[in-house]
Structure formats: structure tokens, C-alpha cells
Amino acid sequence: MTIALIDDDDAILRSLSMLLEGRGIPVRAYSSAESFLNALATEPPQCVVSDIRMPGMSGIELQQKLKDEGTIPLILITGHGDVTMAVQAIKQGAFDFIEKPLDDERLVDSISQAIESGNRLRSEHRERAALQARVAELSPRQVEVMQLVAEGLSNKEIAHKLGISTRTVENYRAWVMERMGANSLADLVRKVIALTSRA
């Protein structure tokens, strides 16, 4: 579990690093968002704690970059005048913001929750990718049947809608269940929802 700390103030970086490492949390410190992004491909952290106001790329701009990546939670450290900006960042996907002066316990708790959230997102991301690979093996008609089954239509209703026999629908449905690794109708519905939910 590695945390990335980003702040242009060396004193804050040092004190936060000491706080977290004192709790057994490995830290990588960066003096700018740019230097963090340069290291991101080789050293992805489980959570990012960044100041909101920095020379060069701000914490808000960094949040936009991380949003594209999708699975690294961002906690913003904000001065009193930055709260409106921080609230906007939360609406756009940042995990949390903490006002200065920092409350050590509040920060550690937020990091723990952010890591949990990030792990869950990564797991959902992996599951979605695996499901997409399975869907890619289905024919367009099988995908159609799967979606109609997930909408709650009966075999007879699907047959009527698609102009095919009920027996053919049953065959498609059995094939879809097997290909998607679904052990029940409820499981298939859950998988279809996972596929169509926000990446």
C-alpha cells in the first residue's frame, strides 16, 4: 500500500511523510503534480494526497488527469479559500478534501477509506474487462437475447420480439449463460448491469 504525497512545500511533505510512515504506510513524495504523473506508469500508488494550489499543475487539474485513469482515489488538501474549488472537485470524482490545518486522524481515516474504495473500483474494473471479453465471444443475436433476458422478458416474449422460435431462444439463452459464466438468471442480470454501469 503506497501513498503518493504531492505538495510544493517541503516542510509539509516531510511532516506528512513522517506521520504516515509512523503509521506503517509507505509514502512517495513529489514536489509537483507533473513529477508525480511522470512516475505514475512505473509506480502507481493506491491513493494520492495532493495540495490543491501548486505552481504549474494544480490539484484540480491533477484530479482531471486521474479521472481519466479511473481507479486511483485523490484526497485534496485545501486552504480555507479553496473549499468551493474542492467541493467542485468532489463532484467531478475526487475522493475527499481536508482543510488546513490538517487533523492527523482525519487524514489517516480518509486515506484508509480511499484505499478501500480504490481496491473496490479496481476489482469492478477487472470484472468489467473480463465480462467485456466474454461478450465479445457472443454473436450479435446472442447479445440481443442476453439483454432482453436481463430486461425480464420471458423466452416466449423474446421469441415474439425477435421473430424466432422459443426453442431457438432457449438455446441462445443456455449458450449465453454458459459463456457469461452466469449460474442463475439473477447472476446474469447482475453481470449485464456491471457491463453497462459507468466505467
N, C-alpha and C positions, 0 to 999 in steps of 0.2 A: 504494500500500500504506500505509494509515493504521492506527496502533495507538492504541487508547484506553487511557489510564492512569488508574486510579481509586485515590485514596488521600486520606485526610483530613489527612495530614501533608505540608505544603507543601514541606518540605526533601526528602522522599523523591520527591515529584512532580518537583521541579526536577532532582534528581540523575539520576533515571531518564530524564527528557526529554532531558537533556544527553547521557547515554550513548547513547540510541537515535538521536537526531538527529545525533550524531557519527558514527554508522554509516550515515547517509543514510536513516534510517527516519522518515518523518513521524509526528508524535505529536499527539494531542489530549489534554489533561489535564483531569481532572474531580476536584473535591474530595469528591464523593459519588456513590453509585450512582444516586440519584434524578436528579441533574443530567445524568448520562450517559444515562439512559433517556429523559429529556425531549428530548435531542438525537438519539436513535437513529434516528428516522424520516428525518431530513434528512441525517444524517452517519453512516451505518453504517460501522463500522471492519471491518478484515479480522481483527482479533484484539483481545481485551480482556485487559489485565493489571490485576488488582484485588487490593487488600488484602482479607484475609478478615474482619478485625474493624474495623468502622467505625461511627460513630454513625448512627442511622437504619437504612437497609437494609444488611445485611451482605453480604459476598461470596457467602455460601451462598444467601441469598435472591435475589441478583442472578443466580446460576447457574440457579436455578429459572425466572426470567423469560427468560433467554437460551435455556434448553432449549426453551421454547415456540416461540421464533423458529427454532431448529434449525440454523442454519448459521454462527453466529459462535463460534469457539472461545474458551474462557476459561482463562486461566492465573491461579492464585491465589497470592498472596504470603502466606506463613504464618509466624507466630512459633512457637517450639518447642511451646507448649501447644496449638497449633491443628492439629497433624498428624492426629489422629484425625478431626477435622471435615473436613480437606482430603481425606483418603482416602475418606470418605463422599461428598464432592462429586465425586470422580473416578468413583466407582461410579454416580453419578447423571448423569454426562455431561460434567463439567469436563475440559479437555484435560490439564492438568498442575498441579502445585503446586510452588513453590520456597520453601525455608526461608530465613529471615533468619539471618545477614547474607547478602545476595544475592551470588551469583557471577555477574559480568557476562557471561562467556562462556556459562554455563549458561542464563541468561535469554535472550540473543540466539539461541542454538541452539533453545531451546524455542519462541520466537516464530516462527522460520523454519519449524519443523515444524508449528506450529499453523496458519500461513497456508496451507501446502501442504494440510493436512488440510481446512481450511475451503474452499479452492478446489475440492477433490475433492467435498466434500459439496454445494457449490452446484451443481456440474456434474451430480451424481447427482440433485439436487432438480429441476433444469431438465429432465433427461432423463425423470424420472418424470412430471412435469407434462405433457410432450409426449406420452408414452405414454398417460397417462390421457385426454388429449383424443382420441387415436386410438381408444381402446377405447370411448369414448362414442359413436363413429360406428358401432359394430358392433351388430347385433341381439343380444338375449339368447341366441339359439341359436348365433350365431357365437362369442360369448364362451365358451359352453359347449364348443363344438368346440375352440376355441383352448386352453382349459385342459386338455382331455383329450389333445390333441396334445402339449402341454407335459409331461403326466404320462407320455408314452411309449406311449400306446395307438396301435395301427395303425388305418387307415381302417376296416377290417373290424370291429375291436373297438368303435370309436366308433359305427359304424352299428348294431351289435347293441345296444349300451348305450342309444342314443337312439331306437331303433326307426325308423330311416330308412335309405334305400338308401346303399350305398357310394359311388355316383356323386354323391349329394347331399353326402355328407361331403367328397368330393374338391373339389366346387365351393365349399363353405364354407371349406375349408382354403386353397384358392387365393386366395379373397377376403380371408381373414384375413391371409395372408402379405403380400398387396399393401397392405392397409390399415395394417398394423403396420410396413410398411417393412422386413420381415424378408427377408434374402437367402438364408437357409438355415434348416433346422429348428433347428440349434444356436442361430442368432441369435434365432429366435422364443422358444426356451426361455429364453435369457438375458433377453429383454425381459419375459417373464412373471415371472421371478424378480425383476427390478428393480421391477416393479409391486407385487409382494407383500412386498418387503423393507421394513424399518422406514423410515418417512419421516424 
